[in-house]
Amino acid sequence: MMYSLEQFGAMISDRLRMDAYCAAIAKHVRPGDTVVDLGCGPGIFAFLACKAGARRVYAIDMNNVVDFGRHLAMANGYGEKVQFLCGDSRQIHPPERANVIVSDVRGVLPLYSHAVGTLEDARTRWLAEGGKILPTRDILFCAIVELPEYCRKIIDAWKSVPQLDLSAGLPLVLNGVYGARLKPEQVLSDVQVWHCLDYKTGVQASASGRVKLTASRDGVGNGLGLWFATELGDGISYCTEPRSGDTVYGHTFLPWLEPVRVGEGDVYQVDLHANLVGDDYVWRWETRAPATDARAAIEFRQSSFYGNVLSPSFLQKHSAEFVPVLSEAGLAERWILDAVDGNRSLEHIARDAARLFPQVFRRVEDAFNRAADIAEKFAR
């Protein structure tokens, strides 16, 4: 995901996050250290590392915001110390090993795209022996939550056209993964840890855990709320729990298939699984509870896989037995890649591409834009 400067500004102004990272960098970076700022954005952590005495900082991001970071580095007097690298850190050869790696490549949760694998790669390829990786650990929490208005908005959208019955879409909708802003009074049970990511010893991208959640009061449960706490070493940490207020991260909401009347002391068994498939996580959440005087037994088996609208064509093309053949658009992209040979300008490539593939590029401008995108991603 490519963030805007507005989004980077929100990250910088989140005091919960920034106060902890400022303290951790000041604590762990020593004069003369080499530091990696992974997923650096405009380079704020890199500059804090320089302030703490770092000799060299490698600031890495896939976003072109690194160009803005170079400007900020010069403005702060760190232009000679911070080397910005634009690209995927997993595809960059480390110029040297780092004493400290600092990063915040999470989304709402640490289980976000290839973030976990990126940190594991950095630990094995970029970190010097005895070096420190910040965060050292992320802890994932789960609780039953009461969000009637939020759920009503999700469901009512599929009941908002009086002339049509759209209710067949609800099973897909209620197997979705949603972002939310939970308040303390919306938490209906105790809070349990369901998974830990220990970056010091090595982590897997997939996560799973089983918890038993005990209702702390009577209410109506609408699903599960998820958040995390991060440890940055030597007692420095923060948590995105609902009591922390409106953090930049927010919370994850996994809805149940129907509201459940919850009584104080009721125990719910929850199995949570998150598996990285391609660039995204597929979530599975299963909830069970025995019958009580107030309700029947509960057994929900849900997955974000059921919430995906997958066409037969998509499934066919992701089958191991599928034998692919390039389409006209694929042939055009391959031609452009071959044309990026160090001998032709983008204008020249675009004119030839538009002439050779008129079904793909109706105008030279269309070919130029595609060639520029390919050059930005693959050229050097």
C-alpha positions, 0 to 999 in steps of 0.5 A: 500500500502506498501511503499519502503524506496525510497518512504519514502525518497521522502516524507521526502525530499519534503520541501513543506510537511516537512516544514509545518509538522515540524512547526506544530509539534513544535507548537502544541506538548507540553512538557509531551504530548502523541502523536500518529504518524499515518501511521508513516513510519520510524517515522520522525514525531514521532522523531520531537514530541520527540524533541518538548518534547513529553513524549510518542509517539505511532508510528503506521504503517501497513508496516514493516518499523517500524522495521527500525524506531526502529533502527532510534529511538535508533540512535536518543536517542528516543528509550525509548520514541517511541513505534512502533506498526505494524498493522491497528490502527483501530484494535489496542486498545489505551494504552492511549489517545493522546494529539496530533495525527499527520498523513499523510496517503493520496495518491495523494488526501486525498481520498485514500483507508481507510485513511479518516476512519482511521483518524475518528477512531483515532479522536474518539478512540485515541484522548483525550478530547481537543486534536489536530488532525493534519491535522485539515482540507483538502480542495479539488480543481478542475479545467479544464486542458489542457493536449493534450500530456498526453491524446494522450499517453493514447489514442495512446496506443490503436491505436498502433497496425496497424493490429488491431482495439482496439478503442472499449477499449477507452470508458473504458480508458477514464473513468479511474482515472490518476495520473499527474504532472500539470503545472500552464500553463495547468490550463484552468479555475478558481479553485474551492473548491468542498469538505472539510474534517474537521477532528476536527468535524468528516468526512465521507469517501465519498465526493461529490460537484458541482462547476461551472468552468469559463474558464480563457482563450481560449484553448482545455480542456481535463478534470479535474485536482484535488489537495488539500490543508491541514491545520495544525492549527494556520495558518500552511498549504500547497497546492499541486496546480500546482504552488507548483512545483513537490511535492511528491503527484502530481495531479489527472486527470479525462479525458473527453471523447473527447477534448473540445474547450474552450472559455474565459468566458465559464462556465462549471458545474461539479458534482464530487462524490467519493465513497469508495467501498471496498478498493478503491474509485469509482469516478463519474464526470459529465460535462455540458456546453451550446452550444456556437458559437464555439461548441455544448452543452457538456454533459459528464457522466463518472465514474471509474466504467465504466473503470473497467474490471469486469468479470461476475464471479467477479460481481456474487461473489459480489452479495448479493445473492451469496452463497459462497463455499470454493475452494480448495485454500480456504480450504488450507488457512483455514487449515493453519489458524487453524494450526497456534495454537501455537504448530507447527512451520512454517516448520511443517505446510508447510509440512503438507499443501503440503501433504494435498493440493497437487493441491494448493501447488506443493512444500513444499516451496510454502506452506511455503511461504503462511503460512509465509504470513498468520503468518505475517498478523495474528500471534502474 
